[in-house]
Amino acid sequence: MKRKFGFKNQSHNEKLSSIPHNFSSTHDEEKGISELTIYGDIGESWFWDSTSAVDVDNALKQAGTNDVVVRLNSPGGSAFDGIAIYNRLKNHPGKVTIHVDGWACSAASVIAMAGDEVIMGTGSMMMIHEASNIVWGTKNDMRQVADMLEELEEGIIDVYMTKAKVSREEIRDKVNAETWFSASKALEIGFATSTSSSVEDNEESEELTQMRAQMKVMQNKLDKIANQTQEPVPTSPTQLSVEDNGIGSFNLLKKWR
């Protein structure tokens, strides 16, 4: 059963609904790294497979104090599970690195904010929007739900503001408008710390810097060896008397080896 999303921009609906669920965790005690994969919907669901806050909590308990790498590709889901996962990751004692492999929409964008590093993959996207709910009841019931959603949104904006480089009002406007961010736009606004391409460029730059430094050291060693093995060139002055058309004589210095 494919999920139908209530996003204003429906152009990505088919792609988002086709993201297969995959939650897994691996723990490398020797390297001190745990990796969590969170693909698909966030929150408990009766209708389709999903990843809940309980799943992530159990995985982090197994991780202990390991650094954590999260691979994220999700259309979102339950805001409350997303917030719980965010807080659980945020309070983890090890470093948390989040790779947005494909999508980090809605509740998944909240999870992404927990990363000490947030790396947007090539072609990946992030989306923030208004909180929503299905309401059945009287006008008062609907007003109460609307009030609750406004308070929920304020909490979500609090999360976004931990990374945003713009004002709270600007973030609120982007939430109300349902805003989609490319990798470069997420980096620009502060939601990401780097993109895959920038990480590769940095790694290449570091490799070139190290190579130049190694070549410089090698050249210095070669110069030193050349100076040490070069034979000294002594000079000994020898006076030669040379007749210059009877005008006089002068001395020449003859070099010898």
C-alpha positions as CSV (number, residue, x, y, z in Angstrom):
1,M,0.0,0.0,0.0
2,K,1.5,3.3,-1.1
3,R,1.2,6.3,1.2
4,K,-0.5,9.4,-0.2
5,F,1.2,12.6,1.0
6,G,-0.6,15.9,1.8
7,F,2.3,18.0,0.6
8,K,1.4,21.1,-1.4
9,N,4.0,20.1,-4.0
10,Q,2.7,16.8,-5.3
11,S,5.3,16.4,-8.1
12,H,7.5,14.2,-5.9
13,N,4.6,12.1,-4.5
14,E,5.3,9.0,-6.5
15,K,9.0,9.0,-5.8
16,L,8.5,9.5,-2.0
17,S,5.8,6.8,-1.8
18,S,8.1,4.3,-3.4
19,I,11.0,4.6,-0.9
20,P,11.3,1.1,0.5
21,H,11.4,0.7,4.3
22,N,14.8,-0.3,5.6
23,F,15.9,0.1,9.2
24,S,19.1,-1.6,10.3
25,S,22.0,-1.0,12.6
26,T,25.5,-2.3,12.7
27,H,28.1,-1.8,15.5
28,D,31.9,-1.9,15.0
29,E,33.4,-2.0,18.5
30,E,36.9,-2.1,17.2
31,K,36.5,1.2,15.2
32,G,34.0,2.6,17.7
33,I,31.4,3.3,15.0
34,S,27.8,2.4,14.7
35,E,25.8,2.8,11.5
36,L,22.0,3.2,11.4
37,T,20.0,3.1,8.2
38,I,16.7,4.9,8.3
39,Y,14.8,4.6,5.0
40,G,11.1,5.0,4.5
41,D,8.4,6.3,6.8
42,I,8.9,7.6,10.4
43,G,6.7,6.5,13.2
44,E,4.5,3.5,14.1
45,S,2.1,2.5,11.4
46,W,-0.6,-0.1,11.1
47,F,-0.6,0.1,7.3
48,W,3.0,0.0,6.2
49,D,6.5,-0.7,7.5
50,S,8.1,2.2,9.3
51,T,10.9,3.2,11.7
52,S,9.8,4.4,15.1
53,A,11.6,6.2,17.9
54,V,11.7,2.9,19.8
55,D,13.7,1.3,17.0
56,V,16.3,4.1,17.1
57,D,16.4,4.1,20.9
58,N,17.1,0.3,21.0
59,A,19.8,0.7,18.3
60,L,21.5,3.6,20.2
61,K,21.5,1.6,23.4
62,Q,23.5,-1.1,21.6
63,A,25.8,1.6,20.2
64,G,26.9,2.6,23.7
65,T,29.4,5.4,23.3
66,N,30.3,4.7,19.7
67,D,30.2,7.5,17.1
68,V,27.1,7.1,15.1
69,V,26.6,7.4,11.3
70,V,23.0,7.7,10.1
71,R,22.0,7.0,6.5
72,L,18.7,8.9,5.9
73,N,16.2,8.6,3.1
74,S,12.7,9.3,4.2
75,P,9.5,11.2,3.2
76,G,8.8,11.8,6.9
77,G,5.8,10.7,9.0
78,S,5.0,11.2,12.6
79,A,6.3,14.6,13.9
80,F,6.4,13.2,17.5
81,D,8.5,10.2,16.5
82,G,10.8,12.5,14.5
83,I,11.2,14.8,17.5
84,A,11.9,11.9,19.8
85,I,14.5,10.5,17.4
86,Y,16.1,13.9,17.1
87,N,16.4,14.3,20.9
88,R,17.7,10.7,21.3
89,L,20.4,11.3,18.7
90,K,21.2,14.8,20.1
91,N,21.8,13.3,23.5
92,H,24.0,10.5,22.3
93,P,27.5,10.7,23.9
94,G,29.3,10.0,20.6
95,K,29.6,12.1,17.5
96,V,26.6,11.9,15.2
97,T,27.1,12.2,11.4
98,I,24.0,12.2,9.2
99,H,24.1,11.5,5.5
100,V,21.0,12.5,3.6
101,D,21.2,9.8,0.8
102,G,18.0,10.9,-0.9
103,W,15.2,12.7,0.9
104,A,14.9,14.2,4.3
105,C,11.3,15.5,4.3
106,S,8.9,16.6,7.0
107,A,9.7,14.6,10.2
108,A,12.9,13.3,8.6
109,S,14.2,16.9,8.2
110,V,13.8,17.2,12.0
111,I,15.9,14.1,12.5
112,A,18.6,15.5,10.2
113,M,19.1,18.5,12.5
114,A,20.5,16.1,15.2
115,G,23.8,15.6,13.3
116,D,27.0,17.2,14.4
117,E,27.7,16.9,10.7
118,V,24.9,16.8,8.1
119,I,26.2,15.8,4.7
120,M,23.7,16.2,1.8
121,G,24.3,13.6,-0.9
122,T,24.5,14.5,-4.6
123,G,20.9,15.2,-5.8
124,S,19.4,14.9,-2.4
125,M,16.7,17.2,-1.0
126,M,15.3,18.4,2.3
127,M,11.8,19.7,2.9
128,I,10.1,21.6,5.7
129,H,6.4,22.3,6.0
130,E,3.4,22.9,8.3
131,A,2.4,20.2,10.7
132,S,-0.9,18.5,9.7
133,N,-3.4,16.2,11.2
134,I,-6.7,14.5,10.3
135,V,-9.6,16.0,12.3
136,W,-13.2,14.7,12.7
137,G,-15.5,16.6,15.0
138,T,-17.0,19.9,15.8
139,K,-15.6,23.4,15.1
140,N,-14.2,23.4,18.7
141,D,-12.5,20.1,18.1
142,M,-10.9,21.6,15.0
143,R,-9.8,24.8,16.8
144,Q,-8.2,22.7,19.6
145,V,-6.3,20.7,17.0
146,A,-5.2,23.8,15.2
147,D,-3.9,25.3,18.5
148,M,-2.0,22.1,19.2
149,L,-0.5,22.1,15.7
150,E,0.7,25.7,16.1
151,E,2.4,24.8,19.4
152,L,4.0,21.7,17.7
153,E,5.3,23.9,14.9
154,E,6.9,26.3,17.3
155,G,8.8,23.3,18.8
156,I,9.8,22.1,15.4
157,I,11.0,25.6,14.5
158,D,13.1,25.6,17.7
159,V,14.8,22.5,16.3
160,Y,15.5,24.2,12.9
161,M,16.8,27.3,14.6
162,T,19.6,25.2,16.2
163,K,21.2,25.2,12.7
164,A,19.5,28.0,10.7
165,K,21.6,31.0,9.6
166,V,18.5,33.1,9.1
167,S,15.9,34.6,11.4
168,R,13.1,32.7,13.1
169,E,10.5,34.6,11.1
170,E,12.1,33.6,7.8
171,I,12.1,29.9,8.9
172,R,8.5,30.2,9.9
173,D,7.7,31.6,6.5
174,K,9.5,28.7,4.8
175,V,7.6,26.3,7.0
176,N,4.3,27.9,6.0
177,A,5.2,27.8,2.3
178,E,6.4,24.2,2.3
179,T,10.0,24.8,1.1
180,W,12.2,22.3,-0.7
181,F,15.9,22.6,-0.4
182,S,18.5,21.2,-2.8
183,A,21.8,20.1,-1.3
184,S,23.4,23.5,-2.0
185,K,20.4,25.4,-0.6
186,A,20.4,23.3,2.6
187,L,24.1,24.1,3.0
188,E,23.5,27.8,2.4
189,I,20.7,28.1,5.0
190,G,22.7,26.1,7.6
191,F,20.7,22.9,7.6
192,A,23.7,21.0,6.2
193,T,27.3,21.3,7.1
194,S,28.6,20.0,3.8
195,T,27.6,18.3,0.6
196,S,29.1,15.1,-0.9
197,S,30.9,17.1,-3.6
198,S,32.4,19.6,-1.1
199,V,33.6,16.7,1.0
200,E,35.2,15.1,-2.0
201,D,36.8,18.4,-3.0
202,N,38.2,18.9,0.5
203,E,39.6,15.3,0.6
204,E,41.2,15.9,-2.8
205,S,42.6,19.3,-1.6
206,E,44.1,17.6,1.5
207,E,45.6,14.9,-0.6
208,L,47.3,17.4,-2.9
209,T,48.5,19.4,0.1
210,Q,50.0,16.3,1.7
211,M,51.6,15.3,-1.7
212,R,53.2,18.7,-2.1
213,A,54.5,18.6,1.4
214,Q,56.0,15.1,0.9
215,M,57.6,16.2,-2.4
216,K,59.1,19.3,-0.7
217,V,60.6,17.1,2.0
218,M,62.0,14.7,-0.6
219,Q,63.5,17.6,-2.6
220,N,65.1,19.0,0.6
221,K,66.7,15.6,1.3
222,L,68.0,15.3,-2.3
223,D,69.5,18.8,-2.1
224,K,71.2,17.9,1.2
225,I,72.6,14.6,-0.3
226,A,73.9,16.5,-3.4
227,N,75.6,19.1,-1.2
228,Q,77.2,16.5,1.0
229,T,78.6,14.4,-1.9
230,Q,79.8,17.3,-4.1
231,E,83.6,17.4,-4.2
232,P,85.2,20.6,-3.0
233,V,86.8,22.7,-5.8
234,P,90.0,24.1,-4.5
235,T,91.8,26.9,-6.2
236,S,95.5,27.7,-6.3
237,P,96.8,30.9,-7.7
238,T,99.6,30.4,-10.2
239,Q,101.4,33.4,-11.5
240,L,101.9,33.6,-15.2
241,S,103.9,36.3,-16.8
242,V,102.4,37.2,-20.1
243,E,104.0,39.6,-22.5
244,D,101.4,42.0,-24.0
245,N,103.0,43.4,-27.1
246,G,105.9,44.7,-25.0
247,I,103.7,47.0,-23.0
248,G,104.1,45.0,-19.8
249,S,103.0,41.9,-18.0
250,F,100.1,40.9,-15.8
251,N,99.1,37.9,-13.6
252,L,96.5,35.3,-14.4
253,L,94.9,33.0,-11.9
254,K,94.7,29.5,-13.1
255,K,92.1,27.2,-11.6
256,W,92.9,23.5,-11.3
257,R,91.2,20.4,-10.2
